[in-house]
Amino acid sequence: MDALNVINIGTDKVNALLNLVLQYGATIALKLLIATLLWVGGRWSIGMLVRMLQRSLTRQKFDPTVLRYLVSFVTVTLNIILVVAILGYFGIETTSFAALLAAVGLAIGMAWSGLLANLAAGGFIIVLRPFKVGDVIAIADVSGRVEEIGLFVTEIDTADNVRVLVSNNKILSSNIINYSTNDYRRVELTATLPADVDAQQTMARLSDQLQAIPHVMAKPPAEVRLSAASADNITLTLRSFCHNDHYWPVYYQAMEVLRGLLQEKAPEHKSPGAV
C-alpha cells in the first residue's frame, strides 16, 4: 500500500510537471509567434515608410547623394528600434539592453575602429560635399562615376564598367579629383617636330583645325604654343576646351589632327614623333 501511494504521488508530480511545462511552453510559443508577427509586420512597415520617404524626397528633387545616405540611416535606426521593442515585449529591460548595447558598441568600436572611421567619413562626405552621385572623380588609383555613397563605402563605376567599392575613410584621407565640378575641361596634347619646320605657319594651321573640331568651345579659344625648342627639335603644345561630357571625343579628334600633321611631315623628315 505504501508503494502504491509512492507511485501515485510520483505520478501526480510528473503530471504537474508536464502541465507546467505545457503551460510555459504554450506561453513561450505564443510569445514567439507574436514576436515573429511583430518582426515581419515591423519589417514590412519599415519598408513601406522608407519607400514613402524616398518617393516624397524624390518628388521634392532632393539631392540623390543625401537621399541615399538618409534612407540607409533611417532604415538602420528603425530596425534597431524594432529589435528593442520586440525584446521589451519579451520582458527584457530595455534600459539594461541599452546599457549592454552601449558597452558592446564600445567594445566593437575599439575592435572595429576602421569601420567606424568609414562611417564618420561617410557623414563628412555628405556634409562637405566634395562630390555627389553622378560625378566623375579620381581617388587614389580609382577613377570613374560615383554611383552611390553608402554608410561605409562609396561605389564607383570605372570607365571599363567595373564596380569598385572604396572605403569612405580612404576617400576622405586622400586627394580627390572631381572632373565634374567645373563646366569645361582643357584637352592638351604635345608634339615634337624637327627644328626646320615653319613653326608659325604650323601653329596657325593646327589652331584652326582644333577650333573646327565639334564641341570645342569658342571661349576660351583653342591655341597652339611653342613650349620647348632645341637645335634639332621644337615642341608644340595644343590646347582646346570643351564640356566635360565631350572630353574624350574632342581628345581623340585632336589626336587625329595631330596625326595628320605628323603624316604630312613624315616624307620630309625621318623621325617626327608625338609625346
C-alpha positions in Angstrom: 0.0 0.0 0.0 2.8 2.3 0.8 4.5 1.5 -2.5 1.2 2.3 -4.3 1.0 5.7 -2.6 4.5 6.5 -3.6 3.8 5.6 -7.2 0.6 7.8 -7.1 2.5 10.7 -5.6 5.2 10.3 -8.2 2.7 10.2 -11.0 1.0 13.3 -9.7 4.3 15.2 -9.6 5.1 14.1 -13.1 1.7 15.2 -14.3 2.0 18.5 -12.5 5.5 19.0 -14.1 4.1 18.1 -17.5 1.2 20.5 -17.1 3.7 23.2 -16.0 5.9 22.6 -19.0 2.9 22.6 -21.4 1.7 25.8 -19.8 5.0 27.6 -20.1 5.7 26.0 -23.5 2.3 27.3 -24.8 3.1 30.8 -23.4 6.6 30.8 -24.9 5.3 29.5 -28.2 2.6 32.2 -28.3 5.1 34.9 -27.5 7.5 33.6 -30.2 4.6 33.6 -32.7 3.6 37.1 -31.7 7.3 38.2 -31.9 7.6 36.7 -35.3 4.5 38.5 -36.5 5.8 41.7 -34.9 9.1 41.2 -36.8 7.5 40.5 -40.1 4.9 43.3 -39.7 7.6 45.7 -38.5 9.9 45.0 -41.3 7.1 45.4 -43.8 6.1 48.7 -42.2 9.7 49.9 -42.2 10.0 49.1 -45.9 6.8 50.9 -46.6 7.8 54.0 -44.6 11.2 54.1 -46.2 9.7 53.9 -49.7 7.2 56.6 -48.9 10.1 58.8 -47.6 12.1 58.1 -50.7 9.3 58.9 -53.0 8.4 62.1 -51.1 12.0 63.4 -51.1 12.4 62.4 -54.8 9.4 64.5 -55.7 10.9 67.4 -53.9 14.0 66.9 -56.1 16.1 66.1 -53.0 19.8 65.6 -53.7 20.4 61.9 -54.7 23.5 61.7 -52.6 21.9 62.9 -49.4 18.8 60.9 -50.2 20.5 57.6 -50.4 22.5 58.2 -47.2 19.4 59.4 -45.3 17.4 56.3 -46.4 20.2 54.0 -45.2 20.4 55.8 -41.9 16.6 55.7 -41.3 16.4 52.0 -42.3 19.1 51.0 -39.8 17.6 53.2 -37.0 14.1 51.8 -37.4 15.4 48.3 -37.4 17.2 48.9 -34.1 14.0 50.4 -32.6 12.1 47.3 -33.8 14.5 44.9 -32.2 14.4 46.8 -28.9 10.6 46.8 -29.0 10.4 43.0 -29.5 12.9 42.5 -26.7 10.7 44.7 -24.5 7.7 42.6 -25.3 9.6 39.5 -24.0 10.1 41.3 -20.8 13.8 42.2 -21.2 14.5 45.5 -19.6 15.3 47.9 -22.4 17.4 50.2 -20.3 19.6 47.4 -19.4 19.7 46.4 -23.0 20.6 49.9 -24.0 23.5 49.9 -21.5 24.6 46.5 -22.8 24.3 47.7 -26.3 26.4 50.8 -25.4 29.0 48.5 -23.9 29.0 46.2 -26.8 29.2 49.2 -29.1 32.2 50.5 -27.3 33.9 47.1 -27.5 33.1 46.8 -31.2 34.2 50.4 -31.7 37.6 49.6 -30.2 37.9 46.5 -32.3 36.4 47.9 -35.5 37.8 51.4 -35.3 38.4 51.4 -39.0 34.8 50.6 -39.7 33.5 53.4 -37.5 36.0 55.7 -39.2 34.4 54.8 -42.5 31.0 55.6 -41.0 32.2 59.0 -39.8 33.9 59.7 -43.1 30.7 59.0 -44.9 29.0 61.6 -42.8 31.7 64.2 -43.6 31.4 63.4 -47.3 27.7 64.1 -47.1 28.2 67.4 -45.2 31.3 68.7 -47.0 30.1 67.6 -50.5 33.5 67.1 -52.3 31.5 65.1 -54.8 28.0 63.8 -55.3 26.3 60.8 -57.1 26.9 61.1 -60.8 30.2 63.0 -60.6 33.3 61.6 -62.3 36.1 61.5 -59.8 39.6 60.1 -59.3 40.7 58.9 -55.9 43.9 57.1 -55.2 44.2 54.6 -58.0 40.5 54.5 -58.9 38.6 56.8 -61.3 35.1 56.7 -62.6 31.5 57.8 -62.0 30.1 57.8 -58.4 27.0 55.5 -58.2 26.3 55.6 -54.5 27.7 57.0 -51.3 27.0 54.4 -48.6 27.4 54.4 -44.9 30.8 52.7 -45.1 31.9 52.6 -48.7 31.4 54.6 -51.9 30.6 52.7 -55.1 32.3 53.9 -58.3 31.9 52.5 -61.8 35.1 52.8 -63.8 35.4 53.5 -67.5 35.5 49.8 -68.3 32.2 49.3 -66.4 33.7 47.7 -63.3 32.1 48.4 -59.9 34.7 49.4 -57.3 33.9 49.9 -53.6 36.2 52.4 -51.9 36.2 52.9 -48.2 34.9 56.4 -47.2 37.9 56.9 -44.8 40.3 56.3 -47.6 38.5 58.8 -49.8 38.4 61.5 -47.2 42.1 61.0 -46.3 43.3 61.2 -50.0 43.4 63.8 -52.7 40.0 63.9 -54.5 40.0 65.0 -58.2 36.5 65.9 -59.3 36.2 66.2 -63.0 32.5 67.2 -62.9 32.7 70.3 -60.7 33.6 72.8 -63.4 31.6 73.2 -66.6 34.5 72.6 -69.0 37.9 71.0 -69.2 41.1 71.5 -71.2 42.3 68.9 -73.7 46.1 69.2 -74.0 48.5 67.4 -76.3 52.1 67.9 -77.2 54.0 67.2 -80.5 57.7 67.1 -81.2 58.7 68.3 -84.7 62.0 68.9 -86.5 63.5 72.3 -85.8 63.4 73.4 -89.5 59.6 73.4 -89.9 57.8 76.7 -90.2 56.6 77.0 -86.6 54.3 80.0 -87.0 52.5 78.5 -90.0 52.2 75.1 -88.3 50.8 76.6 -85.1 48.3 78.8 -87.0 47.1 75.8 -89.1 46.8 73.5 -86.0 44.9 76.2 -84.1 42.3 76.5 -86.9 41.9 72.7 -87.1 41.5 72.4 -83.4 38.9 75.1 -83.3 36.9 73.3 -86.1 36.5 70.1 -84.0 32.9 69.7 -83.0 32.2 70.6 -79.3 35.4 72.6 -78.9 34.5 75.9 -77.2 34.9 79.3 -78.8 35.8 80.8 -75.5 38.4 80.0 -74.2 39.7 79.6 -77.8 41.9 76.7 -78.9 45.6 77.6 -79.0 48.9 76.1 -80.1 52.1 77.3 -78.4 55.8 76.7 -78.7 56.6 75.1 -75.4 60.2 73.9 -76.0 63.0 74.3 -78.6 66.4 72.8 -79.3 68.9 72.7 -82.1 67.2 69.6 -83.5 63.5 69.8 -82.5 60.7 72.0 -81.4 57.8 71.0 -79.1 54.3 72.4 -79.7 51.6 72.3 -77.0 48.0 72.0 -78.4 45.2 73.2 -76.0 41.4 73.2 -76.6 38.5 73.4 -74.2 35.2 71.5 -74.2 32.4 70.5 -71.9 33.1 67.6 -69.5 30.8 65.2 -71.4 32.7 65.8 -74.7 36.3 65.4 -73.3 37.1 62.1 -74.9 35.5 62.7 -78.3 37.5 66.0 -78.5 40.6 64.3 -77.3 40.5 61.6 -80.0 39.7 64.1 -82.7 42.6 66.3 -81.6 44.8 63.2 -81.8 43.6 62.7 -85.4 44.5 66.3 -86.3 48.0 65.8 -84.8 48.4 62.5 -86.6 47.5 64.2 -89.9 50.3 66.8 -89.3 52.8 64.1 -88.5 52.0 62.1 -91.5 52.5 65.1 -93.7 55.9 65.8 -92.2 57.0 62.1 -92.4 58.2 62.1 -96.0 60.3 65.2 -95.4 61.8 64.1 -92.0 62.6 60.6 -90.9 62.0 60.9 -87.1 59.0 63.0 -86.2 57.0 62.0 -83.2 54.5 62.9 -80.6 54.7 62.8 -76.9 
